[in-house]
Structure formats: C-alpha cells, structure tokens
Amino acid sequence: METERKDGAVTFLRPLLISASNAFQRHPSTIADQLVVTLLELSNASPRGGASTVQACQALDGVLAPGRIANKPLLLEIGRVYRRLAWRAAGAGKVPEPARSRLAVSEIIGPDGLIEHDRCRFGLFFQMPEVNYPAHSHEAEELYLVVDGAAEWAVDASPPQRFSCGSFSYIPSRCVHAIRTAKVPLLAFWVWAGDVGFDSYRMKNISAPFFAGEQIE
Ligand SMILES: [Fe+2]
C-alpha cells in the first residue's frame, strides 16, 4: 500500500481528507480516533482508478451547486472533488428498488476505494429525499457524520433518531438499522471499521414498517 508520495505532490483528495479528520476529532469513540489517524496517514496517498457515477448523482449536483455551498467550507471541499470520485450503488449492491437508484456511495478509502486499505472503509453517502434505505445489518461497526441535510436512523428496537448537519450517527456491529429521509436529502461521511467485508451484509425483510415499530426479524 502506498501511503506517501515521494514526489511531494499533493493529491486532489488531500484537502478533503484533512477536513474530514478535523471533523471526526469531535466524536469521542475508538472508530473516530482510528479514522482520524488513517485519514492523516493516507492524506497524500495516490488515488487509483477512475471516476464513475450513478443515477442519484444527478440530485447530488443540486446539493453541491456552487451558489449553495459558497459559505460552507466542508461542502466546498466535497464540491471540488465529488465528480472525480467513484460512485456506486449502496449496500454492497444488495439494496432493492426503489431505494437502490436513490442512494449513492463513494468509497474513498477501503478495499474497493480510491486509496486502498483493508481494515476500514471511508467515504461519502448520499440519500435523496423521501427515501427509506431498508433495514440491514453487517459485521462492521459504522459511524456517519451528516455534512448536509438530515435523516432519521432506526437502530434495533430503539425509537428512530433524527440527525442533522454536524451530527454523528453510530451503529454498533450487527445491529439492524435503516435510514429514512424526509423533505431534504442526506449527505454524510461514513466509515466502517472492524470486519469490513461485504459477506456479512444482509438486508432484513422489513422496510418502512421498521420505523413504525414493527418487529425486527
Ligand atoms: Fe450500515
């Protein structure tokens, strides 16, 4: 794994990774601490692979419109690079329609990321308005930082909680969770730590009712 450029050049990702490391310093957890170290270690690593896009990226263009983000430093950093990232379907490709085409994930660091890493996945997550990302679970523990908009997270049997810009949402390993947006979209950083393989990723056979207190399988 290349962790530092020898030519002294700065990669296009460095400002975003530094900004993200500063943002995650605010969360008192091991997963955030480890991410901050990883982001700083890899801030000059050379990205591999090319850009790609999915359907939901069209809506992301509106969120990151230059006039809208002019006074928001973190969104400006994202706006500078998001077209150069590799966007894909969320949830290991296992999320069904109608959510599937309304979600977009970019893995910046990770086994499938622009910067290779085998023990964490880090990137951006986008969910269009009025979408339910159905209930699912995985071995990796997960942490989101909302950078624009808002969403509700339902985790196991707890009542759904709404998180807006600047808030963190933490999901322990193996917990069943779902994400629901209302009138505004959600743009967030996300990180997986621990067992970051996709083999354990499972959709649960429940969707919107998860938010109405229906039993979890
Ligand atoms: Fe998840």
Boltz pocket constraint, residues with backbone or C-beta under 6 A from the ligand:
constraints:
  - pocket:
      binder: B
      contacts: [[A, 136], [A, 138], [A, 142], [A, 171], [A, 177]]
      max_distance: 6.0
